[in-house]
Amino acid sequence: MKDFAANSTHVKLVGRTQFSDGILWTAFSGSGASFIITAKKLTVTFAGDSGARARKADGNTNLARVAVYVNGKRVIDERLLKQEQTYTVFDVPETQTVSVDVIKLSETAMSIAGIKKISADAAAVVTPAAAKSHRIEIIGDSITCGYGVDDENRDHHFSTATEDVTKSYSYKTVKALDADYSMVAISGWGIISGWTDDDTKKVDQQLPLYYDKVGFSYNTYAGGKQLQTTNWDFSRFIPDIIVINLGTNDDSYCAGKRECEDEYSKQYTEFLKIVRKNNPRAHIVCSLGIMGDRLFHAVEKAAADYSAETGDTNVSTFHFTPQNSADGYAADWHPTEATHTKEAASLTAEVKTIMAW
């Protein structure tokens, strides 16, 4: 067998990743690697972060969940229990040429996953997948991550075992647009506050604090390193359009209070300046509504204030349709895949209209 590093020589890097000591560490939901391989046999070896332990999966709800696809079909779906795990992707008698996607299904805060090596038979050829003609970045929270989508019981709670970004509106949208993508999303986080049930402002869960980082995780990798200490190089991914879907968690803190909503709008406007500074040409869509739209008027105000102050009119707003009980609820009242599919269709149509794609 011959080993190939998961670097830009052999794979297309997807989302925000960090190559360290020969390992490609995947951060936010949907990050990973895509490549074309001509071979008879393929294995992928993953590295676990500080939270990966040799224990039963049921004993840890936060283990990184990863998937491997061959020609668009999922053939591996696992959570990383150990510091190193190798999976056979295919082993066939005749040489074949296929596309392979390695995708981190779960979110960055709870755990990250490393692609340590790609191994194939000695005559194998591994090359990066082709770049697509469109690029989109989606900034969000648990909805964007696909929180609980594999558990359609509203009374159940978070587990990486039931979180799957590929079933979320975000991934469904980028697939429908046939776009390369990057996602920046953490469950429970917002613009001015993370989710709260006691009026306490969760200022440590403000996504803008880490927008310019590779990621954020409570776990470490490669002997104690943290994603949030490494700045993201925005030249690595230059989106044509950016969709911001933040406010669901802020609303738990604002709770209809005018002064809090004004603070949300003000800080949202400041975040738009940060996003624009790092993405000078992208159209920015400010959206909200899937799990409630009470703050949408504040989103509209933030976008209008930003344009009035800066003169930048390459910004718009988009109102998602709030989820319908007829489509059910996933864990902690999150959207089901049926809801995500509907929301993706509406967002896809909006992007096509804006970008003339």
C-alpha angles and dihedrals in degrees: 000000000000124000125222123191116232093241133124091273091067108018142036106244112231122203124335111338136161123214109209131163092346095310127108107221115204117211125173124038114289095020119135142094138298126200147156116238133188107198148109096235134028132182128176121206118205128199120215126221127233090288096058110104136166096256139109113292091232089063095064122046094186105060116131113262117212136179136197122206129196114200089342096309119116109235101161126043114165145142117231108248097165140045088250130022130170124202128190108231096184140343113186134163096237129052112257136183114223141158117246129196123190109196133182103223098187131063132270103240096063098041145336131216133217127214099214100179147338112225128194141156117296095261094050123128119207122188134166118268113253119269115251124235095242131054128196134179121201121198116193153109137260093322090059090047094054093243112198094347091139092054113062095190113106092203094061123090140221124313130153085224089071099036115098121166092193089069094050127099088249098060093036089055095051091047092050089050092045088229137151108241150192124198127203107187140136126183115248096014130120146165099279102002143015120234113299135178099188104049091259111142109233099210093166089065099063109129094208088068090069103029091108094049131088088245145301128256137163086217128071133224139201096025101321106330120144126211092220092064092063121079117229116241103226091197088071092071123021110185125208090209135015124203117201115197105174129133108074092098094039088057091062087062099036092048092180095307109145096215091053092047090051090051089050092052092047094050091043088057090051090050090053088058090054093048091048093048090058096038107037098172105036124108109235122215117196108204141172142154115086095109094024137330104213091118097045092101087057090051089053090049092050092052093046093047091049093052092045092051099042104027088233109139096171087103132092140171130237128196114212117208109252113248117270122229088224087070091053130230132268127212114327091005093297123151121282121228088260089059092044090052092054093046091049091053092053094045091047090054091049093051092048089052094048097043099032089231 
